[in-house]
């Protein structure tokens, strides 16, 4: 005789239970631990500045262009010499928010469109189009999803 079949089944079940415990510890879902920010870190990561590409396209060449976010001037160009596109690299807040766009065109310029595209690193571009004649002072709201 080789032993009781019930004894062999109990040994196999105990062996599987012995493997199940460490496997459950390794594969269980865990929530990340909250870490208190240090003195040098910001509390709100969405308020951190992120490098971004800014492109403004104009139907008619402007005389001056100014773009600001939260009091910080991102782009300021004068004497554009007939250019209908302005590109810049700058830093923006990922929380999005309001962008203040001021554009002036030479006298006699008909109503014109301005397309503003802001593309932060690692996020999709946000685009808005506004219209103005000779002067434009517009607040544009843009948002990004992580």
C-alpha positions in Angstrom: 0.0 0.0 0.0 1.1 3.5 -0.8 -0.9 5.5 1.7 -4.3 6.9 1.9 -5.6 8.9 -1.1 -7.2 11.4 1.3 -3.8 12.1 2.9 -2.3 12.8 -0.6 -5.2 15.2 -1.5 -4.6 17.0 1.8 -0.9 17.4 1.1 -1.6 18.7 -2.4 -4.1 21.3 -1.1 -1.7 22.4 1.6 1.1 22.8 -1.0 -1.2 25.0 -3.2 -2.3 27.1 -0.2 1.4 27.6 0.6 1.9 29.0 -2.9 -1.3 31.0 -2.9 -0.4 33.2 0.0 2.8 34.8 -1.4 1.2 35.0 -4.8 -1.7 37.0 -3.5 0.7 39.4 -1.8 2.5 40.0 -5.0 -0.5 40.4 -7.2 -3.0 42.4 -5.0 -4.0 45.9 -6.1 -2.3 48.6 -4.1 -3.1 52.2 -3.8 -0.1 54.6 -3.9 0.9 55.9 -0.6 0.4 59.6 -0.1 3.7 61.4 0.2 3.9 64.8 1.8 5.5 67.3 -0.5 8.9 68.6 0.5 9.6 72.3 0.9 10.9 72.6 -2.7 7.9 70.9 -4.4 4.6 72.5 -5.3 1.4 71.2 -3.8 -0.5 71.3 -7.1 1.4 69.5 -10.0 -1.0 71.0 -12.5 0.3 74.5 -11.6 3.9 73.5 -12.5 5.2 75.0 -15.7 5.5 72.7 -18.6 7.4 73.3 -21.9 5.0 74.0 -24.7 5.0 74.9 -28.4 2.8 77.9 -29.3 1.7 78.6 -32.9 -0.4 81.6 -33.9 -1.7 81.8 -37.5 -3.1 85.0 -39.0 -5.3 85.5 -42.0 -3.6 88.9 -42.5 -0.1 89.9 -41.3 -0.4 91.7 -37.9 1.7 94.7 -36.7 2.1 93.5 -33.1 1.3 90.3 -31.2 1.2 89.7 -27.4 0.2 86.5 -25.6 0.1 86.2 -21.8 -1.1 83.6 -19.3 -1.7 84.5 -15.6 0.3 87.8 -15.9 3.3 86.0 -17.4 4.1 87.2 -20.9 4.6 84.2 -23.2 5.0 85.8 -26.6 5.6 89.4 -27.6 6.5 90.3 -31.2 6.6 93.6 -33.0 7.5 94.5 -36.6 6.5 91.1 -38.0 7.4 92.2 -41.6 4.4 90.5 -43.3 4.6 87.2 -41.4 1.3 85.4 -41.0 2.6 82.8 -38.6 4.3 83.1 -35.2 6.0 80.2 -33.5 7.5 80.1 -30.0 8.7 77.7 -27.3 7.5 78.7 -23.8 6.3 77.3 -20.5 2.6 77.0 -19.7 0.6 75.9 -16.7 -1.0 72.5 -17.3 -4.0 73.6 -15.3 -4.9 75.5 -18.4 -6.7 78.7 -17.8 -7.0 82.0 -19.6 -4.7 83.3 -22.2 -4.8 87.0 -23.0 -4.2 87.6 -26.7 -3.6 91.2 -28.0 -3.1 91.7 -31.7 -3.0 94.9 -33.8 -3.1 95.1 -37.6 -2.1 97.9 -39.9 -4.8 100.5 -40.6 -7.3 99.4 -43.3 -6.9 95.6 -42.6 -10.3 93.9 -43.0 -11.7 91.6 -40.3 -9.2 88.9 -39.7 -8.9 85.5 -38.0 -6.3 84.4 -35.5 -5.8 80.7 -34.7 -3.9 80.0 -31.4 -2.5 76.5 -30.9 -0.8 75.6 -27.6 0.8 72.1 -27.3 2.4 71.2 -24.0 4.9 68.4 -23.9 3.1 65.0 -23.5 -0.4 66.5 -24.0 -2.6 67.1 -27.0 -2.8 70.5 -28.6 -5.5 72.9 -27.7 -6.7 75.3 -30.4 -9.0 78.3 -30.5 -9.8 80.8 -33.3 -10.9 84.4 -32.7 -11.7 87.3 -35.0 -10.8 91.0 -34.9 -10.5 94.1 -37.0 -7.5 96.4 -36.6 -7.2 95.6 -32.9 -8.0 92.5 -30.9 -8.0 92.0 -27.2 -9.4 88.5 -26.4 -9.3 86.2 -23.4 -9.1 82.6 -24.6 -9.7 79.6 -22.3 -7.7 76.4 -23.0 -7.6 73.1 -21.1 -5.5 69.9 -21.3 -6.4 66.4 -20.2 -3.6 64.3 -18.7 
